[in-house]
């Protein structure tokens, strides 16, 4: 069994700084530990420890302005189906960066963010299945605020090494 979600990643609700984390945690409680939980997320998602702890796969848009919503959902779904069918058992590594940039500085059509996103895409080979960079919504009031890198790979070491390289 699996749950496939399309989320923004910057939900604000009363009495919580982590709307998506709360939602994923409640879904996990309902479906159990053996079910696969997958989410595709906006480039501006604020990734939290709760989201990472309760989801199996988290994939983010690679573009801003956002033009790859469908492709991101397809990437997430493929990874989730592979996990569900036992074809892959990937590791998800999350690195949080103490950095918030204004949205206009994060355009992926040129400049430093394009180079970083291109570098992340080039890492997707030899057992690294997905690399997502998240530049948190800068107007979000969140306790765990900051940019993130998520790498999904066949080995924990490879995922960690790739995440560390991109975070630097």
Backbone torsions as a table, in degrees:
resi	resn	phi	psi	omega
1	UNK	NA	150.3	179.0
2	UNK	-151.5	157.6	175.9
3	UNK	-125.0	125.3	-179.1
4	UNK	-116.3	122.3	-173.5
5	UNK	-120.1	145.6	168.2
6	UNK	-114.1	111.4	-175.1
7	UNK	-122.4	159.8	174.3
8	UNK	-83.1	-52.4	180.0
9	UNK	104.7	4.5	179.7
10	UNK	-132.4	34.0	-179.5
11	UNK	-69.2	132.1	173.4
12	UNK	-115.5	129.7	177.6
13	UNK	-132.9	158.3	177.7
14	UNK	-62.9	141.1	174.7
15	UNK	69.2	17.0	176.7
16	UNK	-156.4	139.3	173.4
17	UNK	-93.5	3.9	-170.9
18	UNK	-141.2	68.1	-178.2
19	UNK	-58.5	-48.2	179.7
20	UNK	-67.1	-38.5	177.0
21	UNK	-61.7	-42.9	177.4
22	UNK	-62.6	-43.4	-179.8
23	UNK	-62.3	-48.6	-179.0
24	UNK	-63.4	-40.1	178.1
25	UNK	-61.3	-42.9	179.4
26	UNK	-67.4	-37.8	176.3
27	UNK	-63.7	-43.8	178.8
28	UNK	-58.1	-43.3	178.4
29	UNK	-59.8	-39.0	-178.4
30	UNK	-73.0	-42.3	-173.1
31	UNK	-93.6	-15.9	178.4
32	UNK	89.7	170.4	-175.0
33	UNK	-71.8	-25.6	-177.0
34	UNK	-80.4	-21.7	179.6
35	UNK	-70.7	150.9	178.2
36	UNK	-93.0	130.2	174.9
37	UNK	-118.2	123.5	-176.1
38	UNK	-126.4	139.7	174.6
39	UNK	-138.4	136.5	166.7
40	UNK	-97.1	145.8	-171.8
41	UNK	-138.9	155.0	175.8
42	UNK	-66.0	151.9	175.7
43	UNK	-56.2	-26.5	-178.0
44	UNK	-97.8	18.0	178.2
45	UNK	-66.1	146.2	171.0
46	UNK	-100.5	104.9	-176.5
47	UNK	-81.0	129.2	-178.6
48	UNK	-115.5	162.6	178.0
49	UNK	-60.8	-36.2	179.7
50	UNK	-64.2	-40.2	177.5
51	UNK	-61.9	-46.3	-178.3
52	UNK	-66.1	-40.2	-177.8
53	UNK	-64.9	-35.0	-172.3
54	UNK	-103.9	-10.4	177.4
55	UNK	-104.9	151.7	176.7
56	UNK	-91.2	-36.8	-176.8
57	UNK	-134.8	130.4	172.6
58	UNK	-130.4	120.9	179.9
59	UNK	-125.8	138.2	-178.3
60	UNK	-114.7	156.4	173.3
61	UNK	-55.9	149.9	177.2
62	UNK	-106.6	3.0	-175.7
63	UNK	-128.0	145.5	169.0
64	UNK	-148.2	113.0	8.7
65	UNK	-62.2	149.8	-173.4
66	UNK	-73.2	116.3	177.6
67	UNK	-128.6	0.1	-173.2
68	UNK	-121.3	35.0	-179.2
69	UNK	-61.9	-47.2	-178.9
70	UNK	-65.1	-43.7	180.0
71	UNK	-62.0	-38.2	179.2
72	UNK	-66.1	-43.8	177.5
73	UNK	-61.5	-38.9	178.4
74	UNK	-65.7	-42.7	177.3
75	UNK	-59.1	-48.0	-179.3
76	UNK	-61.9	-44.1	-178.7
77	UNK	-63.8	-43.1	178.9
78	UNK	-60.2	-45.9	178.7
79	UNK	-63.1	-41.9	178.7
80	UNK	-63.9	-42.0	179.0
81	UNK	-66.6	-41.2	176.9
82	UNK	-60.3	-41.0	177.7
83	UNK	-67.0	-44.9	-179.5
84	UNK	-60.2	-39.3	-178.3
85	UNK	-88.4	0.5	177.6
86	UNK	78.5	13.2	179.6
87	UNK	-78.7	-24.5	177.7
88	UNK	-142.2	151.5	173.6
89	UNK	-135.1	70.2	-170.8
90	UNK	-76.7	160.2	174.3
91	UNK	-100.1	139.4	175.2
92	UNK	-110.7	120.8	177.2
93	UNK	-113.7	132.9	-179.5
94	UNK	-120.2	129.6	173.2
95	UNK	-122.5	126.5	178.9
96	UNK	-97.3	136.8	178.8
97	UNK	-113.6	134.5	179.8
98	UNK	-77.9	67.4	-172.4
99	UNK	-150.0	132.5	172.9
100	UNK	-130.5	124.5	-179.9
101	UNK	-110.6	152.7	174.5
102	UNK	-66.1	146.8	-174.8
103	UNK	-56.3	-41.0	-177.3
104	UNK	-63.0	-24.4	179.4
105	UNK	-80.1	-4.1	-174.4
106	UNK	-110.6	17.9	178.7
107	UNK	-60.6	136.5	-179.1
108	UNK	-98.6	9.3	178.7
109	UNK	-85.8	-10.7	179.0
110	UNK	-176.6	172.2	175.7
111	UNK	77.7	-163.4	-174.3
112	UNK	-60.7	-38.0	-178.0
113	UNK	-68.8	-37.0	176.3
114	UNK	-61.2	-44.4	179.4
115	UNK	-61.5	-40.7	-179.9
116	UNK	-67.3	-43.7	178.6
117	UNK	-65.3	-39.9	176.3
118	UNK	-62.8	-41.4	177.9
119	UNK	-61.9	-42.5	178.4
120	UNK	-62.2	-44.1	179.6
121	UNK	-63.9	-36.6	178.5
122	UNK	-65.5	-23.7	178.9
123	UNK	-75.1	-15.5	-175.8
124	UNK	-79.5	78.4	178.3
125	UNK	-163.9	166.7	175.2
126	UNK	49.4	53.1	175.4
127	UNK	91.6	-4.7	173.1
128	UNK	-98.0	111.3	-171.7
129	UNK	-88.4	-32.4	-177.3
130	UNK	-157.1	138.9	175.7
131	UNK	-130.4	124.9	179.3
132	UNK	-125.1	136.3	175.0
133	UNK	-112.2	132.3	-179.3
134	UNK	-121.1	120.6	172.7
135	UNK	-102.7	98.5	-174.0
136	UNK	-47.1	142.9	173.3
137	UNK	-52.4	113.2	-171.2
138	UNK	-67.5	-15.3	-178.9
139	UNK	-95.3	4.5	-178.1
140	UNK	-79.0	134.8	175.8
141	UNK	-98.7	98.1	-173.3
142	UNK	-136.7	143.5	179.8
143	UNK	-66.6	-38.6	-179.2
144	UNK	-100.8	44.7	-174.6
145	UNK	-68.1	142.2	174.3
146	UNK	151.1	166.5	175.8
147	UNK	-73.8	161.1	-179.9
148	UNK	-143.9	156.5	168.8
149	UNK	-125.2	132.4	174.0
150	UNK	-123.6	130.4	177.1
151	UNK	-124.2	132.6	177.1
152	UNK	-116.8	119.3	-174.0
153	UNK	-145.0	167.2	179.3
154	UNK	-66.8	-32.5	-179.0
155	UNK	-121.5	147.1	178.1
156	UNK	-62.4	-41.6	-179.3
157	UNK	-61.4	-45.3	-179.1
158	UNK	-66.8	-41.5	178.2
159	UNK	-62.5	-45.3	-178.8
160	UNK	-65.1	-44.8	-179.4
161	UNK	-60.6	-44.7	-179.1
162	UNK	-65.8	-44.0	179.5
163	UNK	-62.7	-43.0	-179.4
164	UNK	-63.4	-41.9	-179.9
165	UNK	-63.0	-45.3	-178.8
166	UNK	-72.1	-36.7	178.6
167	UNK	-63.1	-36.5	178.7
168	UNK	-66.3	NA	NA
